[in-house]
Amino acid sequence: MKRLIIIVEGATEQEFVNQYLLPHLNTFGIYAVTPIEITTNRKLKQRGGFVNYEHLKNDIIKALHENCYVTTFVDFFRIPNNCPGYSNNSADVDSMQNAIDADINNGKFFSYIQLHEFEALLFSDIKGFEYVIDNDNAISGLKEVMQNYPNPEDINNRPETAPSKRILSVYPSYEKVADGNLAIDEIGMSKLLEKNPRFKAWVDKIIETLQ
């Protein structure tokens, strides 16, 4: 059986993989998938947060030593500037992935950078927000964003307008792990794949690689 380790940015992404991505992959006969948060301090056993490419690279190389396939699930928003091929232009994200793949240079590794961050997925269907936000004005503001960006992956990455910042601007008590994954539960994987083409391409590649 082929195994896959996904190096994820933090607890939200880890929960998402366990609760939603893995059950989807199970329908294709894929079960051996393990999400691991980025190690930020091995000595102190601290994990979570993508602040240095070397942290990610170290985890990738360690995972590859386990003779399995490895991929990543990290945000483009505030990506470390020491990443290979670094650019703050989202049009260059595929080139950045190619540069990371070339840097690792292992046939069992393929990178994935989420545009622009995990919260973009929440803009796939308003019913996710309606489930976690009990405020008509907030819902109205988020609907407007969705109307302006039919593809959630196009929601831009300026510090004040990134997906998470747009949510916080209308719902300051938003909690990334709890609220984010509750919203995903309402939206469902089918809608995520329908609305987010880069995300779907990554999931399809996982399936193609592991089947």
MDTraj code that builds the backbone (N, CA, C; nanometers):
import mdtraj as md
import numpy as np

residues = "MET LYS ARG LEU ILE ILE ILE VAL GLU GLY ALA THR GLU GLN GLU PHE VAL ASN GLN TYR LEU LEU PRO HIS LEU ASN THR PHE GLY ILE TYR ALA VAL THR PRO ILE GLU ILE THR THR ASN ARG LYS LEU LYS GLN ARG GLY GLY PHE VAL ASN TYR GLU HIS LEU LYS ASN ASP ILE ILE LYS ALA LEU HIS GLU ASN CYS TYR VAL THR THR PHE VAL ASP PHE PHE ARG ILE PRO ASN ASN CYS PRO GLY TYR SER ASN ASN SER ALA ASP VAL ASP SER MET GLN ASN ALA ILE ASP ALA ASP ILE ASN ASN GLY LYS PHE PHE SER TYR ILE GLN LEU HIS GLU PHE GLU ALA LEU LEU PHE SER ASP ILE LYS GLY PHE GLU TYR VAL ILE ASP ASN ASP ASN ALA ILE SER GLY LEU LYS GLU VAL MET GLN ASN TYR PRO ASN PRO GLU ASP ILE ASN ASN ARG PRO GLU THR ALA PRO SER LYS ARG ILE LEU SER VAL TYR PRO SER TYR GLU LYS VAL ALA ASP GLY ASN LEU ALA ILE ASP GLU ILE GLY MET SER LYS LEU LEU GLU LYS ASN PRO ARG PHE LYS ALA TRP VAL ASP LYS ILE ILE GLU THR LEU GLN".split()
xyz = np.array([
    [0.0843, -0.1197, 0.0000],
    [0.0000, 0.0000, 0.0000],
    [0.0881, 0.1251, 0.0000],
    [0.0593, 0.2189, -0.0905],
    [0.1336, 0.3441, -0.0948],
    [0.0913, 0.4339, 0.0217],
    [0.1894, 0.5005, 0.0816],
    [0.1636, 0.5910, 0.1939],
    [0.1921, 0.7343, 0.1511],
    [0.1184, 0.8277, 0.2127],
    [0.1389, 0.9696, 0.1866],
    [0.1463, 1.0453, 0.3186],
    [0.2483, 1.1283, 0.3332],
    [0.2566, 1.2222, 0.4447],
    [0.2330, 1.3623, 0.3884],
    [0.1414, 1.4357, 0.4501],
    [0.1139, 1.5739, 0.4102],
    [0.1703, 1.6660, 0.5185],
    [0.2690, 1.7469, 0.4833],
    [0.3240, 1.8446, 0.5775],
    [0.2339, 1.9670, 0.5721],
    [0.1626, 1.9936, 0.6815],
    [0.0613, 2.0992, 0.6828],
    [0.1092, 2.2188, 0.7649],
    [0.0478, 2.3331, 0.7356],
    [0.0909, 2.4565, 0.8018],
    [0.0593, 2.4579, 0.9504],
    [-0.0571, 2.4075, 0.9897],
    [-0.0937, 2.4142, 1.1309],
    [-0.2095, 2.3225, 1.1649],
    [-0.2672, 2.3481, 1.2829],
    [-0.3710, 2.2601, 1.3357],
    [-0.4978, 2.2611, 1.2514],
    [-0.5318, 2.3754, 1.1919],
    [-0.6521, 2.3819, 1.1092],
    [-0.6410, 2.2891, 0.9900],
    [-0.5281, 2.2960, 0.9204],
    [-0.5064, 2.2114, 0.8045],
    [-0.4980, 2.0639, 0.8439],
    [-0.4364, 2.0359, 0.9577],
    [-0.4287, 1.8981, 1.0047],
    [-0.5679, 1.8421, 1.0318],
    [-0.6507, 1.9201, 1.0974],
    [-0.7879, 1.8775, 1.1251],
    [-0.8660, 1.8583, 0.9950],
    [-0.8451, 1.9495, 0.9011],
    [-0.9147, 1.9397, 0.7727],
    [-0.8778, 1.8099, 0.7010],
    [-0.7500, 1.7776, 0.6977],
    [-0.7069, 1.6543, 0.6310],
    [-0.7710, 1.5326, 0.6972],
    [-0.7665, 1.5284, 0.8308],
    [-0.8199, 1.4128, 0.9026],
    [-0.9709, 1.3980, 0.8875],
    [-1.0414, 1.5104, 0.8950],
    [-1.1877, 1.5047, 0.9009],
    [-1.2551, 1.5062, 0.7638],
    [-1.1902, 1.5656, 0.6635],
    [-1.2595, 1.5847, 0.5360],
    [-1.1835, 1.5307, 0.4152],
    [-1.0544, 1.5598, 0.4063],
    [-0.9803, 1.5105, 0.2907],
    [-0.9638, 1.3593, 0.2951],
    [-0.9272, 1.3049, 0.4099],
    [-0.9048, 1.1606, 0.4191],
    [-1.0307, 1.0799, 0.3882],
    [-1.1482, 1.1155, 0.4436],
    [-1.2693, 1.0405, 0.4053],
    [-1.2966, 1.0463, 0.2544],
    [-1.2666, 1.1603, 0.1925],
    [-1.2834, 1.1697, 0.0466],
    [-1.1894, 1.0732, -0.0237],
    [-1.0646, 1.0686, 0.0211],
    [-0.9677, 0.9781, -0.0402],
    [-1.0037, 0.8322, -0.0160],
    [-1.0669, 0.8052, 0.0990],
    [-1.1091, 0.6681, 0.1295],
    [-1.2015, 0.6120, 0.0217],
    [-1.2829, 0.6993, -0.0382],
    [-1.3766, 0.6532, -0.1412],
    [-1.3037, 0.6050, -0.2658],
    [-1.1752, 0.6391, -0.2774],
    [-1.0927, 0.5935, -0.3887],
    [-0.9983, 0.4814, -0.3456],
    [-1.0230, 0.4269, -0.2272],
    [-0.9407, 0.3185, -0.1765],
    [-0.8070, 0.3637, -0.1213],
    [-0.7976, 0.4915, -0.0850],
    [-0.6730, 0.5476, -0.0311],
    [-0.6917, 0.5715, 0.1183],
    [-0.6090, 0.5069, 0.2005],
    [-0.6260, 0.5146, 0.3459],
    [-0.5008, 0.5605, 0.4198],
    [-0.3836, 0.5331, 0.3650],
    [-0.2585, 0.5573, 0.4380],
    [-0.2087, 0.7004, 0.4162],
    [-0.2820, 0.7962, 0.4753],
    [-0.2482, 0.9379, 0.4624],
    [-0.2333, 0.9972, 0.6024],
    [-0.1202, 1.0626, 0.6271],
    [-0.0933, 1.1190, 0.7590],
    [-0.0548, 1.2657, 0.7478],
    [-0.1334, 1.3575, 0.8099],
    [-0.0938, 1.4982, 0.8117],
    [-0.0026, 1.5265, 0.9318],
    [0.1027, 1.6037, 0.9090],
    [0.1967, 1.6392, 1.0155],
    [0.2220, 1.7891, 1.0099],
    [0.2033, 1.8575, 1.1219],
    [0.2311, 2.0006, 1.1260],
    [0.3811, 2.0269, 1.1124],
    [0.4140, 2.1397, 1.0508],
    [0.5535, 2.1790, 1.0351],
    [0.6212, 2.1871, 1.1714],
    [0.7407, 2.1310, 1.1809],
    [0.8194, 2.1380, 1.3035],
    [0.8954, 2.2706, 1.3062],
    [0.8662, 2.3532, 1.4052],
    [0.9337, 2.4828, 1.4144],
    [1.0499, 2.4817, 1.5132],
    [1.0503, 2.3842, 1.6050],
    [1.1616, 2.3707, 1.6992],
    [1.1686, 2.2254, 1.7429],
    [1.2639, 2.1513, 1.6862],
    [1.2729, 2.0082, 1.7175],
    [1.3083, 1.9843, 1.8636],
    [1.3977, 2.0657, 1.9177],
    [1.4419, 2.0471, 2.0554],
    [1.3261, 2.0615, 2.1529],
    [1.2412, 2.1623, 2.1285],
    [1.1272, 2.1875, 2.2168],
    [1.0002, 2.1165, 2.1686],
    [1.0109, 2.0436, 2.0564],
    [0.8988, 1.9700, 1.9985],
    [0.7806, 2.0616, 1.9675],
    [0.8137, 2.1791, 1.9128],
    [0.7101, 2.2762, 1.8770],
    [0.6726, 2.2599, 1.7304],
    [0.5427, 2.2653, 1.7042],
    [0.4926, 2.2487, 1.5682],
    [0.3902, 2.3567, 1.5346],
    [0.3731, 2.3803, 1.4054],
    [0.2702, 2.4722, 1.3584],
    [0.3248, 2.6083, 1.3214],
    [0.2883, 2.6540, 1.2011],
    [0.3326, 2.7834, 1.1526],
    [0.4395, 2.7692, 1.0463],
    [0.4230, 2.8438, 0.9375],
    [0.5188, 2.8380, 0.8276],
    [0.5921, 2.9719, 0.8220],
    [0.7020, 2.9798, 0.8940],
    [0.7772, 3.1053, 0.9038],
    [0.9164, 3.0946, 0.8429],
    [0.9574, 2.9731, 0.8079],
    [1.0921, 2.9516, 0.7554],
    [1.0892, 2.8299, 0.6643],
    [1.1329, 2.8466, 0.5414],
    [1.1327, 2.7346, 0.4466],
    [1.2169, 2.6180, 0.4958],
    [1.3261, 2.6465, 0.5667],
    [1.4132, 2.5387, 0.6129],
    [1.3396, 2.4440, 0.7067],
    [1.2449, 2.4962, 0.7864],
    [1.1640, 2.4096, 0.8729],
    [1.0851, 2.3101, 0.7878],
    [1.0218, 2.3627, 0.6833],
    [0.9426, 2.2766, 0.5953],
    [1.0324, 2.1753, 0.5250],
    [1.1439, 2.2219, 0.4735],
    [1.2351, 2.1333, 0.4002],
    [1.2851, 2.0197, 0.4896],
    [1.3195, 2.0519, 0.6125],
    [1.3669, 1.9485, 0.7055],
    [1.2607, 1.8415, 0.7268],
    [1.1349, 1.8839, 0.7406],
    [1.0265, 1.7871, 0.7613],
    [1.0032, 1.7034, 0.6358],
    [1.0126, 1.7662, 0.5205],
    [0.9941, 1.6925, 0.3950],
    [1.0994, 1.5831, 0.3818],
    [1.2261, 1.6199, 0.4042],
    [1.3356, 1.5233, 0.3896],
    [1.3213, 1.4099, 0.4907],
    [1.2837, 1.4446, 0.6126],
    [1.2642, 1.3416, 0.7154],
    [1.1522, 1.2459, 0.6750],
    [1.0437, 1.3002, 0.6221],
    [0.9310, 1.2161, 0.5812],
    [0.9692, 1.1258, 0.4641],
    [1.0473, 1.1778, 0.3713],
    [1.0885, 1.0973, 0.2564],
    [1.1751, 0.9789, 0.2976],
    [1.2452, 0.9922, 0.4101],
    [1.3260, 0.8819, 0.4610],
    [1.2398, 0.7638, 0.5045],
    [1.1083, 0.7878, 0.5217],
    [1.0170, 0.6802, 0.5602],
    [0.9666, 0.6019, 0.4389],
    [1.0242, 0.6307, 0.3229],
    [0.9914, 0.5593, 0.1992],
    [0.8433, 0.5710, 0.1651],
    [0.7943, 0.6943, 0.1689],
    [0.6556, 0.7185, 0.1330],
    [0.6494, 0.8424, 0.0433],
    [0.5324, 0.8698, -0.0107],
    [0.5125, 0.9930, -0.0860],
    [0.4895, 1.1074, 0.0123],
    [0.5277, 1.2274, -0.0307],
    [0.5160, 1.3446, 0.0563],
    [0.4640, 1.4622, -0.0253],
    [0.3726, 1.5386, 0.0318],
    [0.3270, 1.6629, -0.0279],
    [0.3122, 1.7677, 0.0823],
    [0.2728, 1.8883, 0.0437],
    [0.2579, 1.9971, 0.1406],
    [0.1180, 2.0570, 0.1303],
    [0.0765, 2.1255, 0.2354],
    [-0.0496, 2.1989, 0.2364],
    [-0.0237, 2.3250, 0.3183],
    [0.0322, 2.4270, 0.2512],
    [0.0723, 2.5510, 0.3178],
    [0.0125, 2.6694, 0.2428],
    [0.0018, 2.7829, 0.3125],
    [-0.0595, 2.9025, 0.2548],
    [0.0390, 2.9852, 0.1740],
    [-0.0116, 3.0453, 0.0647],
    [0.0668, 3.1442, -0.0091],
    [0.0749, 3.2741, 0.0708],
    [-0.0319, 3.3063, 0.1440],
    [-0.0367, 3.4293, 0.2228],
    [0.0758, 3.4287, 0.3269],
    [0.1615, 3.5295, 0.3179],
    [0.2752, 3.5445, 0.4090],
    [0.3727, 3.4258, 0.4023],
    [0.3883, 3.3697, 0.2856],
    [0.4837, 3.2603, 0.2691],
    [0.6247, 3.3140, 0.2924],
    [0.7132, 3.2386, 0.3575],
    [0.8478, 3.2885, 0.3885],
    [0.9256, 3.3273, 0.2624],
    [1.0004, 3.4369, 0.2714],
    [1.0714, 3.4844, 0.1532],
    [1.1981, 3.4053, 0.1224],
    [1.2287, 3.3030, 0.2047],
    [1.3420, 3.2174, 0.1689],
    [1.2979, 3.0904, 0.0958],
    [1.1704, 3.0854, 0.0557],
    [1.1239, 2.9740, -0.0267],
    [1.1879, 2.9824, -0.1649],
    [1.2241, 2.8708, -0.2239],
    [1.2759, 2.8726, -0.3606],
    [1.1761, 2.9397, -0.4551],
    [1.2261, 3.0247, -0.5428],
    [1.1402, 3.0919, -0.6396],
    [1.0464, 3.1924, -0.5782],
    [1.0789, 3.2423, -0.4584],
    [0.9865, 3.3299, -0.3847],
    [0.9354, 3.4457, -0.4700],
    [0.8059, 3.4706, -0.4565],
    [0.7420, 3.5864, -0.5176],
    [0.6204, 3.6209, -0.4336],
    [0.5876, 3.7501, -0.4264],
    [0.4641, 3.7880, -0.3569],
    [0.3494, 3.8092, -0.4555],
    [0.3701, 3.7668, -0.5796],
    [0.2680, 3.7749, -0.6836],
    [0.2033, 3.6378, -0.6975],
    [0.0745, 3.6309, -0.6740],
    [0.0062, 3.5014, -0.6766],
    [0.0106, 3.4359, -0.8139],
    [0.0359, 3.5129, -0.9182],
    [0.0479, 3.4549, -1.0515],
    [0.1693, 3.3636, -1.0623],
    [0.2615, 3.3760, -0.9679],
    [0.3851, 3.2972, -0.9702],
    [0.3793, 3.1729, -0.8816],
    [0.2623, 3.1416, -0.8276],
    [0.2556, 3.0328, -0.7296],
    [0.2934, 2.8983, -0.7902],
    [0.2553, 2.8733, -0.9144],
    [0.2934, 2.7460, -0.9769],
    [0.4446, 2.7381, -0.9966],
    [0.5047, 2.8510, -1.0318],
    [0.6509, 2.8547, -1.0469],
    [0.7196, 2.8294, -0.9138],
    [0.6599, 2.8795, -0.8055],
    [0.7156, 2.8540, -0.6725],
    [0.7080, 2.7057, -0.6386],
    [0.5956, 2.6439, -0.6693],
    [0.5838, 2.4995, -0.6437],
    [0.6896, 2.4226, -0.7230],
    [0.7085, 2.4615, -0.8481],
    [0.8095, 2.3952, -0.9298],
    [0.9487, 2.4135, -0.8713],
    [0.9751, 2.5327, -0.8168],
    [1.1065, 2.5600, -0.7579],
    [1.1284, 2.4775, -0.6320],
    [1.0237, 2.4623, -0.5512],
    [1.0338, 2.3796, -0.4308],
    [1.0562, 2.2340, -0.4701],
    [0.9813, 2.1867, -0.5698],
    [0.9983, 2.0488, -0.6160],
    [1.1415, 2.0252, -0.6649],
    [1.1959, 2.1234, -0.7369],
    [1.3326, 2.1104, -0.7878],
    [1.4336, 2.1113, -0.6742],
    [1.4059, 2.1910, -0.5714],
    [1.4973, 2.1969, -0.4572],
    [1.5003, 2.0642, -0.3814],
    [1.3838, 2.0016, -0.3629],
    [1.3776, 1.8725, -0.2939],
    [1.4307, 1.7611, -0.3839],
    [1.3932, 1.7674, -0.5109],
    [1.4487, 1.6773, -0.6137],
    [1.4317, 1.5296, -0.5754],
    [1.3065, 1.4923, -0.5544],
    [1.2745, 1.3539, -0.5213],
    [1.1424, 1.3183, -0.5893],
    [1.1412, 1.2088, -0.6627],
    [1.0237, 1.1699, -0.7387],
    [0.9014, 1.1391, -0.6556],
    [0.9187, 1.1208, -0.5256],
    [0.8052, 1.0921, -0.4377],
    [0.7535, 1.2175, -0.3668],
    [0.7996, 1.3330, -0.4108],
    [0.7544, 1.4581, -0.3484],
    [0.6904, 1.5499, -0.4512],
    [0.5787, 1.6115, -0.4130],
    [0.5181, 1.7187, -0.4922],
    [0.4565, 1.8198, -0.3956],
    [0.4868, 1.9460, -0.4181],
    [0.4415, 2.0506, -0.3262],
    [0.3033, 2.1016, -0.3660],
    [0.2352, 2.1613, -0.2688],
    [0.1101, 2.2316, -0.2944],
    [0.1042, 2.3537, -0.2042],
    [0.0786, 2.4690, -0.2656],
    [0.0623, 2.5948, -0.1943],
    [-0.0811, 2.6407, -0.2143],
    [-0.1530, 2.6608, -0.1056],
    [-0.2931, 2.7009, -0.1104],
    [-0.3051, 2.8508, -0.1387],
    [-0.3840, 2.8843, -0.2403],
    [-0.4149, 3.0245, -0.2682],
    [-0.5439, 3.0621, -0.1970],
    [-0.5436, 3.1739, -0.1225],
    [-0.4227, 3.2377, -0.0714],
    [-0.3936, 3.1845, 0.0683],
    [-0.4963, 3.1253, 0.1267],
    [-0.4833, 3.0590, 0.2564],
    [-0.6039, 2.9676, 0.2758],
    [-0.5990, 2.8881, 0.3824],
    [-0.7056, 2.7913, 0.4088],
    [-0.8438, 2.8561, 0.4052],
    [-0.8559, 2.9764, 0.4619],
    [-0.9867, 3.0416, 0.4714],
    [-1.0518, 3.0676, 0.3364],
    [-0.9744, 3.0691, 0.2283],
    [-1.0347, 3.0878, 0.0963],
    [-1.1384, 2.9788, 0.0687],
    [-1.1119, 2.8573, 0.1171],
    [-1.2045, 2.7468, 0.0939],
    [-1.3420, 2.7732, 0.1536],
    [-1.3458, 2.8530, 0.2601],
    [-1.4735, 2.8800, 0.3261],
    [-1.5670, 2.9637, 0.2384],
    [-1.5088, 3.0325, 0.1404],
    [-1.5887, 3.1168, 0.0513],
    [-1.6491, 3.0361, -0.0639],
    [-1.6456, 2.9046, -0.0533],
    [-1.7021, 2.8198, -0.1587],
    [-1.8538, 2.8149, -0.1543],
    [-1.9109, 2.8358, -0.0363],
    [-2.0571, 2.8296, -0.0221],
    [-2.0965, 2.9072, 0.1031],
    [-2.1918, 2.9966, 0.0908],
    [-2.2300, 3.0836, 0.2023],
    [-2.2874, 3.0047, 0.3196],
    [-2.3378, 2.8835, 0.2952],
    [-2.4001, 2.8101, 0.4048],
    [-2.2993, 2.7722, 0.5133],
    [-2.1712, 2.7674, 0.4787],
    [-2.0703, 2.7430, 0.5811],
    [-2.0636, 2.8579, 0.6795],
    [-2.0615, 2.9790, 0.6270],
    [-2.0600, 3.0970, 0.7137],
    [-2.1913, 3.1089, 0.7914],
    [-2.3017, 3.0787, 0.7265],
    [-2.4316, 3.0883, 0.7938],
    [-2.4391, 2.9938, 0.9132],
    [-2.3655, 2.8847, 0.9075],
    [-2.3673, 2.7882, 1.0164],
    [-2.2923, 2.8382, 1.1395],
    [-2.1855, 2.9161, 1.1185],
    [-2.1014, 2.9569, 1.2315],
    [-2.1180, 3.1030, 1.2698],
    [-2.1850, 3.1832, 1.1861],
    [-2.2000, 3.3259, 1.2131],
    [-2.3477, 3.3609, 1.2241],
    [-2.3894, 3.4093, 1.3384],
    [-2.5284, 3.4487, 1.3608],
    [-2.5385, 3.6009, 1.3570],
    [-2.5142, 3.6564, 1.2372],
    [-2.5168, 3.8017, 1.2213],
    [-2.5479, 3.8325, 1.0751],
    [-2.6651, 3.8900, 1.0504],
    [-2.7093, 3.9131, 0.9128],
    [-2.6177, 4.0083, 0.8377],
    [-2.5687, 4.1115, 0.9057],
    [-2.4807, 4.2075, 0.8390],
    [-2.3491, 4.1414, 0.7977],
    [-2.2965, 4.0566, 0.8857],
    [-2.1725, 3.9856, 0.8540],
    [-2.1929, 3.8931, 0.7343],
    [-2.3032, 3.8201, 0.7342],
    [-2.3327, 3.7286, 0.6239],
    [-2.3475, 3.8064, 0.4933],
    [-2.4137, 3.9210, 0.4993],
    [-2.4313, 4.0033, 0.3803],
    [-2.2971, 4.0480, 0.3236],
    [-2.2042, 4.0882, 0.4132],
    [-2.0720, 4.1309, 0.3690],
    [-1.9938, 4.0179, 0.3046],
    [-2.0056, 3.8986, 0.3607],
    [-1.9338, 3.7836, 0.3054],
    [-1.9959, 3.7385, 0.1725],
    [-2.1270, 3.7505, 0.1598],
    [-2.1923, 3.7193, 0.0321],
    [-2.1397, 3.8106, -0.0784],
    [-2.1195, 3.9371, -0.0433],
    [-2.0691, 4.0330, -0.1424],
    [-1.9292, 3.9929, -0.1912],
    [-1.8455, 3.9489, -0.0983],
    [-1.7121, 3.9021, -0.1371],
    [-1.7246, 3.7849, -0.2338],
    [-1.8126, 3.6924, -0.2028],
    [-1.8294, 3.5734, -0.2870],
    [-1.8808, 3.6100, -0.4257],
    [-1.9654, 3.7107, -0.4330],
    [-2.0156, 3.7550, -0.5626],
    [-1.9032, 3.8169, -0.6458],
    [-1.8098, 3.8834, -0.5789],
    [-1.6983, 3.9467, -0.6484],
    [-1.5899, 3.8471, -0.6895],
    [-1.5860, 3.7311, -0.6217],
    [-1.4829, 3.6301, -0.6481],
    [-1.5482, 3.4925, -0.6648],
    [-1.6001, 3.4631, -0.7833],
    [-1.6603, 3.3303, -0.8069],
    [-1.5639, 3.2156, -0.7792],
    [-1.4335, 3.2389, -0.8037],
    [-1.3300, 3.1423, -0.7665],
    [-1.2662, 3.1909, -0.6363],
    [-1.2915, 3.1229, -0.5244],
    [-1.2371, 3.1678, -0.3963],
    [-1.0851, 3.1813, -0.3956],
    [-1.0179, 3.1082, -0.4823],
    [-0.8718, 3.1137, -0.4872],
    [-0.8211, 3.2462, -0.5421],
    [-0.9115, 3.3284, -0.5968],
    [-0.8722, 3.4584, -0.6493],
    [-0.8792, 3.5687, -0.5445],
    [-0.9335, 3.5377, -0.4270],
    [-0.9418, 3.6406, -0.3220],
    [-0.8005, 3.6812, -0.2861],
    [-0.7705, 3.8098, -0.2981],
    [-0.6300, 3.8517, -0.2985],
    [-0.5642, 3.8443, -0.1623],
    [-0.4320, 3.8638, -0.1618],
    [-0.3519, 3.8326, -0.0429],
    [-0.2903, 3.9541, 0.0237],
    [-0.3440, 4.0719, -0.0036],
    [-0.2926, 4.1878, 0.0703],
    [-0.3266, 4.1681, 0.2174],
    [-0.2413, 4.2148, 0.3082],
    [-0.2649, 4.1880, 0.4511],
    [-0.4048, 4.2248, 0.4989],
    [-0.4602, 4.3318, 0.4423],
    [-0.5918, 4.3763, 0.4897],
    [-0.7070, 4.3111, 0.4149],
    [-0.6789, 4.2373, 0.3086],
    [-0.7887, 4.1809, 0.2295],
    [-0.7756, 4.0307, 0.2061],
    [-0.6840, 3.9649, 0.2743],
    [-0.6731, 3.8192, 0.2655],
    [-0.8034, 3.7566, 0.3155],
    [-0.8330, 3.6331, 0.2744],
    [-0.9597, 3.5708, 0.3153],
    [-0.9866, 3.5762, 0.4654],
    [-0.8869, 3.5420, 0.5475],
    [-0.9089, 3.5431, 0.6926],
    [-0.9375, 3.6830, 0.7439],
    [-0.8726, 3.7840, 0.6842],
    [-0.8944, 3.9222, 0.7273],
    [-1.0340, 3.9696, 0.6911],
    [-1.0841, 3.9236, 0.5789],
    [-1.2210, 3.9593, 0.5398],
    [-1.3224, 3.8992, 0.6377],
    [-1.2964, 3.7772, 0.6815],
    [-1.3860, 3.7148, 0.7796],
    [-1.3796, 3.7900, 0.9118],
    [-1.2578, 3.8172, 0.9585],
    [-1.2406, 3.8853, 1.0870],
    [-1.2979, 4.0268, 1.0861],
    [-1.3001, 4.0896, 0.9703],
    [-1.3515, 4.2268, 0.9630],
    [-1.5014, 4.2336, 0.9909],
    [-1.5718, 4.1230, 0.9663],
    [-1.7163, 4.1205, 0.9916],
    [-1.7532, 4.0298, 1.1088],
    [-1.6569, 3.9451, 1.1497],
    [-1.6821, 3.8489, 1.2574],
    [-1.5543, 3.8349, 1.3398],
    [-1.5266, 3.9326, 1.4269],
    [-1.3988, 3.9366, 1.5003],
    [-1.3722, 3.8151, 1.5884],
    [-1.4761, 3.7422, 1.6264],
    [-1.4571, 3.6268, 1.7145],
    [-1.4306, 3.4973, 1.6376],
    [-1.4060, 3.5072, 1.5074],
    [-1.3768, 3.3883, 1.4264],
    [-1.2590, 3.3112, 1.4850],
    [-1.2775, 3.1806, 1.5031],
    [-1.1722, 3.0921, 1.5530],
    [-1.1331, 2.9969, 1.4411],
    [-1.0077, 3.0056, 1.3999],
    [-0.9595, 2.9381, 1.2790],
    [-0.9896, 2.7880, 1.2790],
    [-0.9522, 2.7178, 1.3846],
    [-0.9668, 2.5720, 1.3850],
    [-1.1131, 2.5321, 1.3998],
    [-1.1779, 2.5814, 1.5053],
    [-1.3148, 2.5382, 1.5344],
    [-1.4138, 2.5859, 1.4290],
    [-1.4187, 2.7161, 1.4048],
    [-1.5165, 2.7707, 1.3111],
    [-1.4852, 2.7305, 1.1674],
    [-1.3567, 2.7295, 1.1335],
    [-1.3192, 2.6952, 0.9969],
    [-1.3651, 2.5567, 0.9575],
    [-1.3392, 2.4605, 1.0411],
    [-1.3760, 2.3236, 1.0055],
    [-1.5252, 2.2953, 1.0226],
    [-1.5923, 2.3673, 1.1128],
    [-1.7380, 2.3547, 1.1198],
    [-1.8016, 2.4055, 0.9908],
    [-1.7473, 2.5156, 0.9382],
    [-1.7986, 2.5692, 0.8121],
    [-1.7747, 2.4709, 0.6977],
    [-1.6564, 2.4106, 0.6948],
    [-1.6253, 2.3117, 0.5914],
    [-1.7217, 2.1942, 0.5992],
    [-1.7589, 2.1560, 0.7208],
    [-1.8518, 2.0447, 0.7402],
    [-1.9846, 2.0724, 0.6703],
    [-2.0284, 2.1976, 0.6749],
    [-2.1536, 2.2359, 0.6090],
    [-2.1371, 2.2447, 0.4576],
    [-2.0209, 2.2899, 0.4131],
    [-1.9986, 2.3098, 0.2696],
    [-1.9832, 2.1762, 0.1974],
    [-1.8989, 2.0896, 0.2520],
    [-1.8757, 1.9583, 0.1920],
    [-1.7649, 1.9599, 0.0877],
    [-1.6982, 1.8461, 0.0736],
    [-1.5848, 1.8357, -0.0168],
    [-1.6261, 1.8552, -0.1627],
    [-1.7423, 1.8113, -0.2012],
    [-1.7842, 1.8241, -0.3412],
    [-1.7847, 1.9695, -0.3849],
    [-1.8370, 2.0564, -0.3006],
    [-1.8417, 2.1990, -0.3334],
    [-1.7019, 2.2599, -0.3332],
    [-1.6166, 2.2178, -0.2403],
    [-1.4786, 2.2684, -0.2378],
    [-1.4082, 2.2353, -0.3688],
    [-1.4258, 2.1133, -0.4165],
    [-1.3606, 2.0709, -0.5392],
    [-1.4191, 2.1417, -0.6604],
    [-1.5473, 2.1699, -0.6552],
    [-1.6145, 2.2384, -0.7659],
    [-1.5677, 2.3833, -0.7792],
    [-1.5500, 2.4505, -0.6657],
    [-1.5242, 2.5951, -0.6667],
    [-1.3762, 2.6324, -0.6678],
    [-1.2873, 2.5394, -0.6354],
    [-1.1451, 2.5722, -0.6196],
    [-1.0599, 2.4842, -0.7110],
    [-1.0334, 2.5283, -0.8325],
    [-0.9673, 2.4421, -0.9311],
    [-0.8243, 2.4007, -0.8946],
    [-0.7459, 2.4881, -0.8327],
    [-0.6094, 2.4491, -0.7951],
    [-0.6134, 2.3447, -0.6836],
    [-0.7022, 2.3660, -0.5889],
    [-0.7185, 2.2698, -0.4809],
    [-0.7618, 2.1348, -0.5379],
    [-0.8558, 2.1363, -0.6318],
    [-0.9016, 2.0115, -0.6933],
    [-0.7878, 1.9419, -0.7676],
    [-0.7043, 2.0192, -0.8363],
    [-0.5928, 1.9597, -0.9102],
    [-0.4969, 1.8887, -0.8152],
    [-0.4768, 1.9466, -0.6963],
    [-0.3903, 1.8834, -0.5959],
    [-0.4516, 1.7528, -0.5462],
    [-0.5797, 1.7565, -0.5130],
    [-0.6476, 1.6354, -0.4644],
    [-0.6456, 1.5279, -0.5736],
    [-0.6695, 1.5678, -0.6973],
    [-0.6644, 1.4719, -0.8075],
    [-0.5256, 1.4104, -0.8205],
    [-0.4223, 1.4912, -0.8002],
    [-0.2850, 1.4393, -0.8109],
    [-0.2566, 1.3392, -0.6994],
    [-0.3072, 1.3660, -0.5795],
    [-0.2926, 1.2704, -0.4704],
    [-0.3550, 1.1366, -0.5086],
    [-0.4765, 1.1431, -0.5617],
    [-0.5468, 1.0209, -0.6010],
    [-0.4701, 0.9469, -0.7097],
    [-0.4267, 1.0202, -0.8112],
    [-0.3532, 0.9596, -0.9219],
    [-0.2231, 0.8948, -0.8724],
    [-0.1571, 0.9593, -0.7774],
    [-0.0282, 0.9112, -0.7291],
    [-0.0429, 0.7876, -0.6418],
    [-0.1456, 0.7831, -0.5604],
    [-0.1566, 0.6764, -0.4606],
    [-0.2387, 0.5562, -0.5062],
    [-0.3157, 0.5710, -0.6127],
    [-0.3948, 0.4555, -0.6563],
    [-0.3086, 0.3515, -0.7266],
])
top = md.Topology()
chain = top.add_chain()
for i, resn in enumerate(residues, 1):
    res = top.add_residue(resn, chain, resSeq=i)
    for name in ("N", "CA", "C"):
        top.add_atom(name, md.element.get_by_symbol(name[0]), res)
traj = md.Trajectory(xyz[None], top)
